[in-house]
Amino acid sequence: MKLFSPAEPVTVKGEHISVKSLSGSQRTYLRGLAHSLRPVIQVGKNGITPELIKAVDEALGFHELIKVKFVGFKEEKKELANEIGEKTSSEAVGQIGNIAIFYREQPDKEKRRITLLNQE
């Protein structure tokens, strides 16, 4: 399930970051890693706010792979997942029920926690 595939690089915190499209095997691997994770962010009745985007951005900066739970807006979860992905320069690698999984590679190789195979 591909929820976010940007055509052009995006800018986050003044840095120019290109989000690469992940292969199917990379997505499968990331979903497997996320299986044991608990959601770190919840999207509630306020929807997507600047504070929520900041929290997701910080969580991705530290963890690289996170789960976001949609408590409110359950009908619009795909659109909201796309919006979160665009605003945080991340890629939604899967969605099960009301939980979406997001991945953003750590730019600093020394701080990177997840290594994907077949990376160029």
C-alpha positions in Angstrom: 0.0 0.0 0.0 1.7 3.2 -1.1 0.3 6.2 0.6 2.9 8.8 -0.1 5.2 9.2 -3.1 6.5 12.7 -3.6 7.5 13.8 -7.1 10.0 16.4 -5.9 12.3 16.8 -2.9 10.8 18.6 0.1 12.3 21.0 2.7 12.2 20.3 6.4 13.8 22.6 9.0 15.7 24.4 6.3 17.3 21.3 4.9 16.7 20.0 1.4 15.8 16.3 1.8 14.8 13.9 -0.9 12.4 11.1 0.1 13.2 8.0 -1.9 10.5 5.7 -2.9 10.9 2.4 -1.1 10.8 -1.0 -2.8 8.2 -3.6 -1.8 10.7 -5.6 0.1 11.9 -2.6 2.0 8.3 -1.7 3.0 7.7 -5.3 4.1 10.9 -5.2 6.2 9.9 -1.9 7.8 6.4 -3.2 8.6 8.0 -6.2 10.3 10.1 -4.0 12.4 7.1 -1.9 13.3 5.1 -4.9 14.4 6.2 -4.7 18.0 6.1 -0.9 18.2 3.4 1.0 20.0 1.9 4.2 18.6 3.9 7.2 19.8 1.5 9.9 18.4 -2.3 10.1 18.4 -4.3 12.2 16.0 -7.3 13.3 18.0 -10.3 15.6 17.6 -8.0 18.6 16.7 -6.7 16.8 13.6 -3.4 17.8 12.1 -2.0 20.8 14.0 1.5 22.4 13.8 2.2 20.9 17.2 1.3 17.4 16.0 3.5 17.8 12.9 6.4 19.0 15.2 5.9 16.0 17.5 5.9 13.5 14.5 9.0 15.3 13.1 10.8 15.0 16.4 9.8 11.3 16.8 11.0 10.5 13.3 14.2 12.3 13.9 14.9 10.1 16.9 13.3 6.7 16.0 13.2 6.7 12.2 10.2 4.4 12.3 7.0 5.3 14.2 3.4 4.4 14.5 0.6 7.1 14.5 -2.8 6.2 15.8 -5.9 8.0 14.4 -8.4 8.3 17.3 -10.5 10.9 15.5 -11.0 11.4 11.8 -11.0 7.6 11.2 -12.8 8.0 7.8 -10.1 10.4 6.5 -7.1 8.5 7.8 -5.5 7.8 4.4 -5.7 11.5 3.5 -4.3 12.5 6.9 -1.5 10.0 6.6 -0.6 11.5 3.2 -0.6 15.0 4.7 1.6 13.9 7.7 4.0 12.3 5.2 4.2 15.4 3.1 4.7 17.8 6.0 7.3 15.6 7.7 9.2 14.5 4.7 8.5 10.9 5.6 7.0 7.9 3.8 3.9 6.0 5.0 5.0 2.4 4.7 1.8 0.8 5.8 -1.6 1.2 7.5 -3.5 -1.3 9.5 -6.9 -0.3 10.9 -6.5 3.1 12.5 -2.7 3.0 12.8 -0.2 4.2 10.1 3.5 3.5 10.0 5.9 6.2 9.0 9.6 6.0 8.1 12.2 8.7 7.5 15.8 7.8 7.2 18.2 9.5 9.6 20.4 11.9 7.6 23.4 11.3 9.9 24.7 7.8 9.2 26.2 7.5 12.7 22.8 8.0 14.3 21.0 5.7 11.9 19.2 2.9 13.7 17.7 1.2 10.6 19.7 -0.1 7.6 17.7 -1.0 4.6 19.0 -3.4 2.1 19.5 -2.5 -1.6 20.0 1.2 -0.8 22.0 3.2 -3.3 
